Amino acid sequence: MRNTFRSPFDETSTAEEVTAGIDLTGKTALVTGCNSGIGYETMRVLALRGAHVIGTARTVEKGQEACASIEGRCTPVVLELTDFDSVVGCANQVDAMDVPLDILICNAGVLYQEHREKNGLELHFLVNHLGHFLLTRRLLNRVLAAPQGRVVILGSQAHFSVPDQGIYFDDLSGRTWKTPAYAHSKLANGLFALELARRFEGTDATSNCVGPGKVVTNIFRNAEIPWDENGKNVKSIAQGAATTCYVATSPELAAFNGYYFRDCNPSEPSALMRDTELANRLWDVSEKLVSEYL
Ligand SMILES: NC(=O)c1ccc[n+]([C@@H]2O[C@H](COP(=O)([O-])OP(=O)(O)OC[C@H]3O[C@@H](n4cnc5c(N)ncnc54)[C@H](OP(=O)(O)O)[C@@H]3O)[C@@H](O)[C@H]2O)c1
């Protein structure tokens, strides 16, 4: 299936186009980082198709403002991914809604040029991967309670920039890394999606990673845009959210588990991102790092 499936969509498709005709009434979705960029568009389009969308933002104000500006049913919840108490608080709030979670989209992310860390953990790894690992683990039973729960994790083609060493298990502070920390975190995103997919085998739930493409968003506010934003292959935000929305909702993809998608189609990730032993090790290490909060 990996090599043969082609969807009717491509890099030019928008989130509205890939979800046209899909009725999400009665479904619940959670989108992290709902107040900006790809996450905002994802929330908007899922709500437009009838889903109740729980949108997370770092402050009450940002979440409320985003949700209020969207047609449909959106509920803001605060989530600060660098703060595990906040992650647990967010998961508890979702749990209290007492509904299955049909769609969980781990979208929030950061990109910094300089080294940053918190509590001895490199910040991209902490925000982009570990906070989402904890959130997902806390919400897994809700996803498994859905008729066909889907976890969609935002990765990036940047994961190809990680050399052979893979994940820096020996020094997660980032101080000694030679690899770009953003790329390292995006490899972690892909490995997490892969290991989750393995653990979903035998259930109806699925886990996939998506690369949205190059999209000019706020993520570049702390770094230079690494391409000419007027140049070729730069997507609009509507196009940037398409792969996420397609993978999260398309009936055609109900059995796709453990894939990397870009431009609305399965795509071959790096050999490192397909490394099941590395994925399993990352799961174990991540679990130890958040063990007090599980
Ligand atoms: N744009 C691209 O070209 C591109 C390419 C490949 C992959 N991606 C991935 O796509 C995803 C969405 O990025 P985007 O481009 O839409 O960026 P964006 O517009 O900057 O949105 C990022 C979202 O993440 C939130 N966030 C940041 N730090 C957080 C934290 N510590 N805790 C909780 N939430 C936090 C932001 O909240 P605030 O607004 O409060 O900061 C914002 O809502 C990311 O995972 C990114 O790596 C983007």
The ligand as an SDF file (V2000), in Angstrom:
LIG
                    3D

 48 52  0  0  0  0  0  0  0  0999 V2000
    5.4880   26.5070    8.7460 N   0  0  0  0  0  0  0  0  0  0  0  0
    6.2490   25.5880    8.1440 C   0  0  0  0  0  0  0  0  0  0  0  0
    6.8780   25.8280    7.0850 O   0  0  0  0  0  0  0  0  0  0  0  0
    6.3460   24.2180    8.7240 C   0  0  0  0  0  0  0  0  0  0  0  0
    7.0990   23.2490    8.0250 C   0  0  0  0  0  0  0  0  0  0  0  0
    7.2050   21.9680    8.5580 C   0  0  0  0  0  0  0  0  0  0  0  0
    6.5680   21.6600    9.7520 C   0  0  0  0  0  0  0  0  0  0  0  0
    5.8530   22.6180   10.4170 N   0  0  0  0  0  0  0  0  0  0  0  0
    5.2060   22.2420   11.6910 C   0  0  0  0  0  0  0  0  0  0  0  0
    3.8640   22.6640   11.6890 O   0  0  0  0  0  0  0  0  0  0  0  0
    3.4340   22.8790   13.0430 C   0  0  0  0  0  0  0  0  0  0  0  0
    2.6570   24.1760   13.1440 C   0  0  0  0  0  0  0  0  0  0  0  0
    3.5650   25.2310   12.8940 O   0  0  0  0  0  0  0  0  0  0  0  0
    3.1580   26.6410   12.2480 P   0  0  0  0  0  0  0  0  0  0  0  0
    4.0650   26.8490   11.1070 O   0  0  0  0  0  0  0  0  0  0  0  0
    1.6940   26.7320   12.0760 O   0  0  0  0  0  0  0  0  0  0  0  0
    3.6630   27.6150   13.4400 O   0  0  0  0  0  0  0  0  0  0  0  0
    2.9690   28.7820   14.2890 P   0  0  0  0  0  0  0  0  0  0  0  0
    2.0870   29.6030   13.4310 O   0  0  0  0  0  0  0  0  0  0  0  0
    4.0760   29.4450   15.0140 O   0  0  0  0  0  0  0  0  0  0  0  0
    2.0720   27.9670   15.3160 O   0  0  0  0  0  0  0  0  0  0  0  0
    2.6670   27.2220   16.3420 C   0  0  0  0  0  0  0  0  0  0  0  0
    1.6750   27.0200   17.4560 C   0  0  0  0  0  0  0  0  0  0  0  0
    2.3400   26.2880   18.5130 O   0  0  0  0  0  0  0  0  0  0  0  0
    2.1160   26.9830   19.7390 C   0  0  0  0  0  0  0  0  0  0  0  0
    3.1840   26.7630   20.7120 N   0  0  0  0  0  0  0  0  0  0  0  0
    4.4680   27.2170   20.6170 C   0  0  0  0  0  0  0  0  0  0  0  0
    5.1250   26.9070   21.7520 N   0  0  0  0  0  0  0  0  0  0  0  0
    4.2510   26.2500   22.5590 C   0  0  0  0  0  0  0  0  0  0  0  0
    4.3330   25.7060   23.8660 C   0  0  0  0  0  0  0  0  0  0  0  0
    5.4560   25.7960   24.5840 N   0  0  0  0  0  0  0  0  0  0  0  0
    3.2410   25.1300   24.3860 N   0  0  0  0  0  0  0  0  0  0  0  0
    2.0950   25.0670   23.6930 C   0  0  0  0  0  0  0  0  0  0  0  0
    1.9370   25.5710   22.4560 N   0  0  0  0  0  0  0  0  0  0  0  0
    3.0090   26.1650   21.8880 C   0  0  0  0  0  0  0  0  0  0  0  0
    2.0630   28.4510   19.3120 C   0  0  0  0  0  0  0  0  0  0  0  0
    1.5260   29.2440   20.3560 O   0  0  0  0  0  0  0  0  0  0  0  0
    1.9350   30.8240   20.4540 P   0  0  0  0  0  0  0  0  0  0  0  0
    1.2520   31.4990   19.3160 O   0  0  0  0  0  0  0  0  0  0  0  0
    1.4270   31.2080   21.7950 O   0  0  0  0  0  0  0  0  0  0  0  0
    3.4350   30.8710   20.3540 O   0  0  0  0  0  0  0  0  0  0  0  0
    1.1810   28.3360   18.0860 C   0  0  0  0  0  0  0  0  0  0  0  0
   -0.1610   28.2000   18.4560 O   0  0  0  0  0  0  0  0  0  0  0  0
    4.7050   22.8050   13.8890 C   0  0  0  0  0  0  0  0  0  0  0  0
    4.7800   21.5410   14.5120 O   0  0  0  0  0  0  0  0  0  0  0  0
    5.8300   22.9450   12.8770 C   0  0  0  0  0  0  0  0  0  0  0  0
    7.0280   22.3170   13.2940 O   0  0  0  0  0  0  0  0  0  0  0  0
    5.7310   23.8860    9.9290 C   0  0  0  0  0  0  0  0  0  0  0  0
  1  2  1  0
  2  3  2  0
  2  4  1  0
  4  5  1  0
  4 48  2  0
  5  6  2  0
  6  7  1  0
  7  8  2  0
  8  9  1  0
  8 48  1  0
  9 10  1  0
  9 46  1  0
 10 11  1  0
 11 12  1  0
 11 44  1  0
 12 13  1  0
 13 14  1  0
 14 15  2  0
 14 16  1  0
 14 17  1  0
 17 18  1  0
 18 19  2  0
 18 20  1  0
 18 21  1  0
 21 22  1  0
 22 23  1  0
 23 24  1  0
 23 42  1  0
 24 25  1  0
 25 26  1  0
 25 36  1  0
 26 27  1  0
 26 35  1  0
 27 28  2  0
 28 29  1  0
 29 30  1  0
 29 35  2  0
 30 31  1  0
 30 32  2  0
 32 33  1  0
 33 34  2  0
 34 35  1  0
 36 37  1  0
 36 42  1  0
 37 38  1  0
 38 39  2  0
 38 40  1  0
 38 41  1  0
 42 43  1  0
 44 45  1  0
 44 46  1  0
 46 47  1  0
M  CHG  2   8   1  16  -1
M  END
$$$$
